[in-house]
């Protein structure tokens, strides 16, 4: 009888996998739960349920199923990573720290939020296909294995800002080269963890030379404003390159820069419109410089 139940649980688990592969998540959940009713100790079934709920952002459910999966497959790295992601989303720092120590990523037991000095990494915002939101890969500074602060200035169409802290996945989805030509994995953002204080602005700027851009950057730095020359930094990649390894023609930041183009699309991250206007007034006083089409494309979050 036990053997028959176990075999039926396996069949139900396999049916759940087939449902997941065809995009039928509700069917997968139903089959997985039926399998667990027959065999509650199926670690792979518990993990698969936790995985579905992770991508739904249903963190309590994801935490529950991954915690149970850990009981029966305590050394499974995928289970541990997804448990830590759910614990981080829920701000359960005790469990998150425990898992990272188990994985030998954190040494110090510590307590409370994890704000360590992890490497810079590229992350993909809106990877889940959020409606009417642009998908972009931006660089960020790691705070823990699954949280990082955005360093670039994403375009307003993404809904993300410079300085946002994001929760990201632990599985690489493509690669990018950093400024030193070193390959770094891209991680998909799961959700906004803590919003930035900055609003996003963009402008069409006429700049006579690279030195004019450098002066604008210095003025922005003095005013506490972040600036990014989107004409130089924004690149469109085909999906195969974005989610894989970009071919040589796409990593243009490592190649010889093209001839200077005077009309630039520039992004800014500022705390106020007034501070940005003050910079423009000083900078545009010289001949050959002008600023037009200034707009706030993403206001600071009310939260």
N, C-alpha and C positions, 0 to 999 in steps of 0.2 A: 504493500500500500504506500509506504514512504517512497519507494522507488518510482511508483506511478505518479505520485504528486510532484516529485522532483522533475521527472521527465515532462510533465504537463507544464510546470513552471518554466522550464527551458523553452518549450514551444511558444508559450505566451511571451516570454522575453524576446525571442526571435521575431515574433509577430510585431512587437513594439518597435524593434529596430527597423523592420520593413516600413512601418508607418512613418517613423521619423525620416527615413531616407526619401519618402515620397511627399514630405511636408505635412503629413497628417499628425500634428502634435497631440490633438485630443485623443485620437485612436491609440497613439503610442502611450500616453499617460494611462489610459484605461487598461491596456494590456499589461503594462508594467505593474500596476496596482493589483491586477488579478494574479500575476506571477508572485508578487510578494505575499499575497494572502495564502498561497500554497507553500511558499518557501521564504519566510521573512529574513533569512540570512544571506540572500543573494546580493553580494556587494556590487556586482556589475549593474544589476537592475536599479539598486539604490543610487548608484553614481549617475546612471542615465537620466533618472528623474531629476536629480540635482542639477544636471547639465541643462535640461530643458528650462527649469525655473531660473537658472542663472541668466540665460539669454532673454528671458522675459523680465528680468529685474525683480523677480518675486523672491526677495532675499531671505525671508523667514523660511519659505519652503525649501529653497536651495540649501540653506544652512542645515535644516532638519535632515534632509536626505543625504547630504554629504557627511554629516556627523555620524549618521547611522552606517553609511558605507565604510567609514574609517574603522568602525568597530570590527568589521569582517575582512578588510583589506588594508591594514594599518600602514603598509609600506608603499601603497600605490600613490605615485607622485601626482597623477592627475586629480585623484580624489582630494589629496592634501591641498593642492593649489586652489581647487574650487571651494573647498571649505574655508581657506584663508581669505579668498575674495569675498565670499558671503559674509564672513565675520567682519572684514574691513568695511563693507557696505553698511553693516549694522552697527558699526563703531564698537564691536566687541573686541577690544584690543587684547584682552587676556587670551582669548582663543587664537586670534591672529598671531600673537607673539609666540604662543605655544607651537603652532604649526610651523612658523618660520624657523624656530629653533630645531624642531624635528627634522626639517629639511636642511639644516646646517647653513641657513642663510643669515640668521641673526645669532650672535653669540651671547649678548647681554640679555638676561631675562627682562629687565626693565618693567615698566608699567605705563599705561596710558597710550596716547597716540604715538605712532611711529613716524618720526621726522628725521631720517638719517640722510647721509650724503651719498646717494646712489648716482650712477652714471647718467648722462644725458641720453635720451632715447627718442626716436620718432614714434608718434602715436597717430592713429587714424580716427578722426572725429566723424560721427554719423555713419559709421560702418554698418549699422543695423538698418540702414535705409530709411531714416527718419523723413517723414513727409516734408517736401519743400525745403530741405536742408542740404547744403552743399557738402560733399565729402572731400576732406582735405587731410593730408599728412603734414603734421607740424612737429617741431622739436620741443621736447619737454625735459625738465630736470626731475629725476627720480627722488621721491621721498621715502618710499618703501617699495617692496617688489611689485605692487599693483596700484600705486598712487604716484602721480607726478604733476608738476606745475608747468603749464604751457609757457614756453619761452618766446615763440613766434607771435605774430599778430595775425590770427586767423581772419579771413574776410567775414564781414557781418552776416553773410548768407549762411554761415555755418551755425550760428547761434552760440558759438564759443568765443571767449575773449583771452587776450594776453593776461596771464596770471591766474587763470582758472586752475583749480586743482581737480584732476579727473581720476576716476577709477577705471583702470584698463585691464584687459585680459592678460593671461600669462602665456598664451600660445602665439608664436610669431605668425604674422600674415604679411609676408613680404620683407624686403630689406632696403636700406638706404645707406649711402656713404656719408660719413660726417666730413667736416672741413679738412680733416687730416687724411681722407681717403680710406678710413677704416669702416668696415661694414657693420651696421647695427640693425637688429631686428625691429620690425614695425609691430606694435601692439594695438589692437582695436580698443577704442574707448567704449566702455560699457555705460557710463553715465557721468554727469557732472557731480563731483563730490563736494566742492566748496567754490562758490562763485568769486570772481575777481572784483576789485573795486574800480577797475578801469572800464570806460566806454570805448568803443571802436569808432574811429573816424577814417574817412578816406578823402583824398583830394587829387585833382589833376594839377601837377606842378611843372612849371617850365623852369628848367635848371640849365645854366650855361655850360657847366662842366662837372666832372666828378668832384672837384674841389668845392663847388657850390653845394653839392649833396653832403659832403663831409661837414661843411659849416652848419647846414641845417641839422645834422645829427648832433653836433656839439651843442647847439642852442637847445635842442629838445632834451638832451641829457641834463643840462643845467636846470631845466624847468621841470624835471621829473616826468618827462613824456617819452614813451617808447616810440620808435619810428622804424618802419621797414619799407624798403624800396621794392614794392611788389612787381614793378616792371622787370627787375632782376631776379626776384626770388620765386615768383609763381610760375610753375611749370605744369603742363598737362601731360599726363602719362596714360598710355593705354592700360587697360585693366590687367593684362598679363604682366606688364612691368610693375604696375603699382602693387600687385599682390605677390610678385615674385622678386626677381632681381633686375632692376632697370638696365637696359643695354647701354652701351657707351654713349650714344647720342643723347641720352636723357640726363646724364650726370654732368650738365653743362657748367655747374659751379666749380668744377675742377679743371675746366678748360680755359683757354685764352679768352679773356672778356671781349665781347664784340665792340664795334665802334660806338661811341657815346650817342645816346638818343636823348635829346633835350626834353621832350615831353614825357613825364614820368607819372605812373600811377603809384601813389604812396599811401601807406596805411599808418595810422597813429593810434596809440593807446594812451588816453589822457583822462585825468580825473575831472576836468571841466573844459567846456568850450572856451572860456575866457583865457585859460592858460595857453591853449593852442593858438588862439588869435594873437596873443602877445608875442609868441615866437614868430608867427608869420609876419607881423608888422616889422620886427627887427630884421628878419632875414630878407624880405622882399624889397628892402630899401635900395639895394644895389640894382643897377641896370642889368637886363637880361634874365631877371627872375620874376615870376608871377605865380599866384596861387588862384585856382578857380575850382568851381564845382565841389566845394567843401560840404561834406554831409556826415552826420552821425548815423552810421549804419547799424549800430547795436548799442543801446543804452545800458548803463550799469544796472545790474539786477537789483530790484527793489528789496530782495531778501538779503 
